[in-house]
Amino acid sequence: MTIKPLADRVVIKLVAAEEKTKSGLILTASAQEKPQVAEVVAVGPGGLVDGNEVKMVVSVGDKVITSKYSGTEVKADGVEYIIVKQSEILAIVE
């Protein structure tokens, strides 16, 4: 199954959470923070959204930072994705 976002939506896949601290301590699953860095998997076409022209800035393959609890979680072919509006993306990681 392929997910094709509409309008100003972006499909992202979260990057794995850190399992160790910088000092080398191993974190349990409950102690790990929800990752905020994700990879863009698909991008909608943009266009008119609520009467305003939206130009898509992100592209497939970009690493982005999102709010911790933004978007809608979906599962396709056993893989978990999140669909967010482009405006919910805080930054592109270079």
N, C-alpha and C positions, 0 to 999 in steps of 0.2 A: 504494500500500500504506500502511495506517495502522498505527502501532505503539501498542498499548494496554497500558501497564504493569500488572502485577498486584501485589497486596499493597502493600508499602511502597516500591515501585520508582518511579523518576522518570526520564523521558526528557529529556535535555538536548542542546543543540546549542552547540558551542564558539563563542565570539566570536572574530573574526579576531585573530591575533597582531599585535603592534606591529611595523611595518616600519622605524620610525625611532626613534632614541634621543631623549631630551628635548633633547639638544644639537644634533639635526638629522642625525646620522650615519645612513646607510641600512644596515640589517642584511641580510646574506645569509640565505637560508632556513635554512641549517645553524646560524647564530648566533642565530636567534630562539628564545626560550623557548616551550615548549608553553603555550598559554593556560590559565589557571585559572578565568577568568570564563566562564560559560555562561548560556544562556537556557533556561528550563524550557519544554519543548514539550508534555509530557503528564505527568500525575500519576496514580498508582495510587489505589485506594480506601482504602488503609490497612486497619484491622481487626486481627484477631488474627495476630500473627507470633511464632512460637516460644512461644506461650502468653501473650504480653504484648499488651495493647491499644496499637496505634500510631495516633496521630492525625496526619494529614498537615498540615504547617505551610506548605509551599511551594505555590504555585499557578502555573498556566500564565501565562507572561509575566514571571515573576520573574527577575532576574539573580542568579546564585548563584556562590559560590566553592567549588571542589572540590579534593581532593588531586590532584596532578599525574598520578598513574597509577592512579586509581580507576576502577571501572566496567568495562563490557563494550562494546567498540566494535561498532556495526552500521551497515550501509549500506542505505538504502531509497530507491528512486527517484533514485539518484545523490547523495543527501545523507548525510553521515556524522553519526551520532548516538551518544551514549553513554548506556547504561542504568546507573544507580547506585541504591543503596539511599539512602533519605532520610538515614540516619545517616552516610553518606559526604559529605554536603553540609556544609561548614564554616560558611558564613555566607550571608545574603541581602544583596545590595548595594542600598542605597537611594539 
